[in-house]
Amino acid sequence: MIGISKLYCGTVEPSDALRYGRHSSQLPSHLLQFSADKRPVVVWNVTRACNLKCVHCYAHATDDGTADELSHAEGRRLIDDLAAFGVPVLLFSGGEPLVRKDLPDLAAYAVEKGMRAVISTNGTLISRDMAKTLKQIGLSYVGISLDGMKTVNDHFRGVPGAFDKAIAAIEHCQAEGIKVGLRFTMNKRNVQEIDGIFDLLEEMEIPRVCFYHLVYAGRGSALQVDDLTHAETRAAVDLIIDRTQRLHAAGKPKEVLTVDNHADGPYLYLRLLKEDHRRAAEVLELLEMNEGNNSGRGIGCVSWDGEVYADQFWRHHSFGNVRRRPFSEIWTDPEDPLLRQLKEKKKYVQGRCATCRWLDICGGNFRVRAEAVTGNVWAPDPACYLTDEEIAQTV
């Protein structure tokens, strides 16, 4: 996760994170990525069921979900363990998390236990009454997925009317005073919609947006042929930076992040180096604190059936099941050699990653994407768009 607004627009300084000792339990949410201890943010896919049919769903969601979802009691035990372990954020996802009727109760319990509870949702089930409920339980944030304006979004979602319902959900959350933001997954079919997303942020006064690079997982694997080329990725990231800066200069700042391609960090730094040498030095320090991709260390995933993964995309390799062993034990005393290696993956990456000058601030990028394309989990990430000259140690 690269905070474009934090870094490029100077809304965060290195001293901001240092003031809190860089400890996860002390840092405000907007500084959590700069923690030193990297207590994992945990994504819990509470259900596989979903009311939409998104073409890029990493979870292969289905209409009815599965019969082996963690029960309410098992979910509370999971939350107890995560809270005791010091997990700072529990992100409820799916499928569509609001299909699960006890989602508000589980989220309320997570808040009661001292964690920040957030949900990742398609928004279509957030009525005004549901927004009131989410506000009452103390939900920290609602991330609503939009992959373009109405026609493009509804094509991606596979259900007509999904866009209008998502817009209504944003309005319901805003009316109840819940922080709400957008999630957008970039690919050839919708990259032209980025400007429209920024226009929507401004028109609806939405404070936050995350632009996701495509990960080849679940149904998203079939979209690999529609992933952006390196040149198209650079152009998209430049556009995101430019639109973020334009809003900032107009006195309408938004929190803008890019996710799932940590080449964005060095790319932004190299751009700043040509524009503002002083700020570039501060950004480099923040990127070093961020440490790049943290799958298997600073982020983890628990599936609907209790399986534990390095992140929500790596569903083909489980490290254990919380029904048999607590998450905290799986995470800190890994029996699986891959989990041990992911915690120190800079030692294992190969090819151009192994000699890249940005390894410390990129962390080797997305291993699951490298594995999907090459069959080798330690091969270079094919989505890294930095040139050989830009990554050379001698630069």
Buried (B, 14 or more C-beta within 10 A) or exposed (E): BBBBBBBBBBBBBBEBBBEBEBBBEEBEEBBBBBBBBBBBBBBBBBBBBBBBBBBBBBBBBBEEBEEEBBEBEEBBBBBBBBBEBBBBBBBBBBBBBBBBEBBBBBBBBBBEBEBBBBBBBBBBBBBBEBBEBBBEBBBBBBBBBBBBBBEBBBBBBEBEEBBEBBBBBBBBBBEBEBBBBBBBBBBBBBBEBBEBBBEBBBEBEBBBBBBBBBBBBBBBBEBBEBBBEBEBBBBBBEBBBEBBBEBBEEEEBBBBBBBBBBBBBBBBBBBBBEEBEEBBEBBBBBBBBBBBBBBBBBBBBBBBBBBBBBBBBBBEBBBBBBBEBBBBBBBEEBEBEBBEBBBEBBEBBBBBBBEBBBBEBBBBBBBBBBBBBBEEBBBBBBBBBBEEEBBEEEE
